[in-house]
Amino acid sequence: MTHERTTIRNAIVTQLINASITGVGSNVFPTRFKPVFKNKMPLITVYTLSEDVVDNSKAVRFDRELTVLVEAYEEDSATTRTDEGLDNLAEEIEDALKDFKPNCKTIDLVRTEIGIDSDSDTQIGVVRLIYIIRYSTFRGG
């Protein structure tokens, strides 16, 4: 049985692929690991950071708050300046997820961070969109 976190994460990946984000195409991955950087830029990764669970012992359901990170990477080039490219990617990701509810009550963008991936040999910018997703699961399942 697949955990609801996996289902939500995979649904976000599918939504972002279907949104046809400029230049990204199918370069959207449900992982936090760096080997995806062998792919063409720009690319997007989607993964979970943490989950808070309200355990009300009298309830039949657990209420959960899942923190999901959507990271978009853009390589600096002569035609695309990193900051401009990251702003455009962030805007398209926000648009793709604004009314999207993958088996959840709410999905809220709570923070955006912009920076440089210092682990790379080339200059790669990254924009991190942090979402809180609220959903419920049945106790024991």
N, C-alpha and C positions, 0 to 999 in steps of 0.2 A: 504494500500500500504506500503510495506516494504522500509525503507530508505536504500539508497545505502551503508551507513556505516554498517548496520546490514548484508547486503548481503556480503560485503567484509570480515567482521569479521567471519561470518559463513563459507565462502569459505576457509579462512586460517585454521580454525579448521579442516575442512574436509581434506584439503591438508596434514596437519600434522598427522592426523589419518591414512590416506592412505600411508604416507611415512614409516609407521612401525618403528618409532623411538624406538631404543633399550630400552626395559623395560617399555615403556610408553603405548603401545597398544592404547586403546580408552580413556585413561585418559587425554583427551584434552577438555578443557571447555571454552566456551565464557563468562567468568565472572571474576570479580576481587575479589569476596567474599570468605572469608576463609572457609566456610563449606565444600568446595571441599577437604580440607585436611583430611577428614575422609576416603578418598580413598587411595588406595595403592600408594606408591611412586615408581618411579618418576611420576610426573604429570606436565602438561602444562596448563597455563591459557592464554587466548587471550582477550584483551580489548582495547578500544580506550581511549586515554588521552585527545586529543584536535583536533580541526580542524580549519584551516585557510581557509577563503573563499575570493576569489577575486571577488568583486562585480563591474563589468563593466556594468553600466546601459544600454549601447547600445548593449551589447552582449545577445545572446539567451541562453547562457550557463553560469553556474558558474564554475570556475576552483577551485578545492579544494585540500588542502594538509592535509591529515589525519595522525595523529600520532598514531601508533598502538604499543602496548607493548605486547611482547610474553615473558611470564615468565615461566621458567622451575625450578621445585623444586626437590631436591634430598636429601634423608635422609642419614646422615653419618652412615656407618656400617663397620663391620670388612672386608667385601669384596670390598666395594666401598668407597674410600676416597672422601670427598665432592668436593674438587677442581677438581680432575680428572674427576669425574662423571659429574660435571657442564660443564667442557670444552668439554666433549664428547657430551653432550646434545646440547650445543650451536652449535657445528659443524654439527650435524645432522639436526638441525632446519635450519641453514643457507643453507645447501645443499637442503633441501626440498623446500625452498622458493626462491632460487637464480634465477630461470627462471620462476617463477610463477607470473602471472599477472591477479588477480581476478577482471575482469571488470574495469581495470585501465590502465593508461598510463605507470606508473613506480612504482616499489616498491624498495626502497633503505634502506639497513641497515645503520643507522647513528651513533649508539652507542651501546656498550655492557657494562653492569654493573654486577659485581659479588659480592655477599654478603651472609650474614646469616639472616634468618628470625627470628628476635628476639621475635616475638609473640608466638613462638612455645615452647612446653615443652621439645621437643627433639631437637637435633642439625640438622637443616634443612638448606641446602644451597640453594641459589636462583641465577639464572643467568637471567638477563633482557636484551632482545634484542629489541631495539627501532627502528622501521621502519617508514619511511615517504612514504605514498602512495599518488600518484597524480592521480586525476580522475576528471571528469566533470559531471555535472548534468544539465538538462534543467531548466531554470528559471520557477518557479511556479509548479515544479513537482518533 
